[in-house]
Amino acid sequence: VRYCFYIGTSLLLIIIQTTVLAYFSLFNGFYDLLIPFVIFLIICLPLRESLPFILVLGFIMDSLSGSPFGLYLIVYFWLFVSLRWITRYLRVSNKLLLSLFVIGAVLVENVLVTGTLTIFGAGRQFSPQAVKMITLQLLWTVFTGPMFLLALLTIHKRLNNQPNENLS
Amino acid sequence: MFSKKMVLIIGGIVLITVNIILLSITSTRYSTFGFGRVAISFVAPFQELVTRSVRFTRGIWEHYFFLVSVSQQNADLKKSLNQAIQENNQWYELELANTRLRNLLHFKKSVTNRVVAAEVIAKDPSAWFKTVIIDKGKSDGLQKGLPVVMPQGIAGQVIEVSDHYSKVMLIIDRNSAVDALVQRTRSRGIIKGASADQCRFEYVLRKHNVQIGDTVVASGFDGVYPKGLRIGRVSDLSQKNSDIFYEITVTPFVDFEKLEEVLVIIRPQVQAFASQQ
């Protein structure tokens, strides 16, 4: 059941991101919905399960997007490495800390994407619109990202019928 | 021989180097090394299902519950139609004249394009890139590099093809480039995506006459888009003293926010007079 939940949720998020959100101009500058899910996987799953899962997600996103191939793979991998490292020293039961994780992760993703486009992209890539887009994504993240992550954690707890060790 | 810390540092450096090399390769030329097809084939059927459901629901809403404004819209459309009929008549006269002149000059009849109609089933998951997935693929005769158009103008180019689905890079994507001309003055330049539903028209020399409102069309020199296809209208123009080129912004004729159906040109138009020259 747990694996069905992980696979189903990731597929659902990808589909929502690529189809449903596209119909609402309000969500034009929405952040990557998989970011809270990736953080959730890093927190809740052991290394041998979370890493392959995250890499597969990165691969799917790279395939569906027009980004340079490997960009999402690299972003998710470094998120994994950095969050794993952070969670060695910090307890992740604090909701404020979880919120900061989501906001930080969205910021890191955007910095890596703009960095890649600026360094490797053709011509003038960094524009005021980029700043606007990052700001918009961060605002969406502040208001919805932590809630989304907490919802995932709650569902996960209920599925397991016991509090997660990392979260206790 | 090496401490654990040293191995970690070396591993980190190697990983970062590999990342940079990978990104530098894939940034210069779009490629998924064939892996992309697998993921598209897996996810696209679900995207298609959801997209059709959303459109069905929206269709019910628009056709049955949203009829209040239709009456006013109908009156406006009738007015527009009358104007269009008048214009159409003028175009028809011009077309007849054009045909007569072509016959006089013994131009070959241009080869009719074979087009495939496709439906947009998904958009790019990232706000930074402008690609869409369409519900036609290899089995429908599509291949990488084919131009994708709309009745209003050029939409993009096929960049990845699986059996039943394809990925299309829109002309507003940062990696897109179209060789183009200003229709009125024939000034040449490159249309590049600016990723905000607008394009930049680069390398247009300042010695040429370009004005706001000019129509920009494909030149056909890039070997992808047939010559003469409309791209957009010059919406902003500036010139710096030190630069030999204009800084031009072009607003595409295609509304990419409402992109639902597109046409893929399977056999790009053979220019009628190319062989004669």
Chai-1 contact restraints between the chains, C-beta under 6 A:
chainA,res_idxA,chainB,res_idxB,connection_type,confidence,min_distance_angstrom,max_distance_angstrom,comment,restraint_id
A,I15,B,F46,contact,1.0,0.0,6.0,A-B,restraint_1
A,I15,B,Q47,contact,1.0,0.0,6.0,A-B,restraint_2
A,I15,B,V50,contact,1.0,0.0,6.0,A-B,restraint_3
A,Q17,B,P125,contact,1.0,0.0,6.0,A-B,restraint_4
A,T18,B,Q47,contact,1.0,0.0,6.0,A-B,restraint_5
A,T18,B,A122,contact,1.0,0.0,6.0,A-B,restraint_6
A,T18,B,K123,contact,1.0,0.0,6.0,A-B,restraint_7
A,T18,B,P125,contact,1.0,0.0,6.0,A-B,restraint_8
A,T19,B,Q47,contact,1.0,0.0,6.0,A-B,restraint_9
A,T19,B,V50,contact,1.0,0.0,6.0,A-B,restraint_10
A,T19,B,T51,contact,1.0,0.0,6.0,A-B,restraint_11
A,T19,B,A122,contact,1.0,0.0,6.0,A-B,restraint_12
A,A22,B,K123,contact,1.0,0.0,6.0,A-B,restraint_13
A,Y23,B,V54,contact,1.0,0.0,6.0,A-B,restraint_14
A,G29,B,A127,contact,1.0,0.0,6.0,A-B,restraint_15
A,I60,B,A39,contact,1.0,0.0,6.0,A-B,restraint_16
A,M61,B,P125,contact,1.0,0.0,6.0,A-B,restraint_17
A,S63,B,T32,contact,1.0,0.0,6.0,A-B,restraint_18
A,S63,B,G36,contact,1.0,0.0,6.0,A-B,restraint_19
A,S63,B,A39,contact,1.0,0.0,6.0,A-B,restraint_20
A,S63,B,I40,contact,1.0,0.0,6.0,A-B,restraint_21
A,L64,B,P125,contact,1.0,0.0,6.0,A-B,restraint_22
A,S65,B,D124,contact,1.0,0.0,6.0,A-B,restraint_23
A,S65,B,P125,contact,1.0,0.0,6.0,A-B,restraint_24
A,S65,B,S126,contact,1.0,0.0,6.0,A-B,restraint_25
A,S65,B,F129,contact,1.0,0.0,6.0,A-B,restraint_26
A,G66,B,D124,contact,1.0,0.0,6.0,A-B,restraint_27
A,G66,B,F129,contact,1.0,0.0,6.0,A-B,restraint_28
A,G66,B,T131,contact,1.0,0.0,6.0,A-B,restraint_29
A,G66,B,M169,contact,1.0,0.0,6.0,A-B,restraint_30
A,G66,B,D173,contact,1.0,0.0,6.0,A-B,restraint_31
A,S67,B,S126,contact,1.0,0.0,6.0,A-B,restraint_32
A,S67,B,F129,contact,1.0,0.0,6.0,A-B,restraint_33
A,P68,B,L23,contact,1.0,0.0,6.0,A-B,restraint_34
A,P68,B,T26,contact,1.0,0.0,6.0,A-B,restraint_35
A,P68,B,S27,contact,1.0,0.0,6.0,A-B,restraint_36
A,F69,B,T26,contact,1.0,0.0,6.0,A-B,restraint_37
A,F69,B,T32,contact,1.0,0.0,6.0,A-B,restraint_38
A,G70,B,L22,contact,1.0,0.0,6.0,A-B,restraint_39
A,G70,B,T26,contact,1.0,0.0,6.0,A-B,restraint_40
A,I74,B,N19,contact,1.0,0.0,6.0,A-B,restraint_41
A,V113,B,W128,contact,1.0,0.0,6.0,A-B,restraint_42
A,T116,B,L23,contact,1.0,0.0,6.0,A-B,restraint_43
A,F120,B,L23,contact,1.0,0.0,6.0,A-B,restraint_44
A,F120,B,S24,contact,1.0,0.0,6.0,A-B,restraint_45
A,F120,B,S27,contact,1.0,0.0,6.0,A-B,restraint_46
A,Q129,B,A196,contact,1.0,0.0,6.0,A-B,restraint_47
A,M133,B,A127,contact,1.0,0.0,6.0,A-B,restraint_48
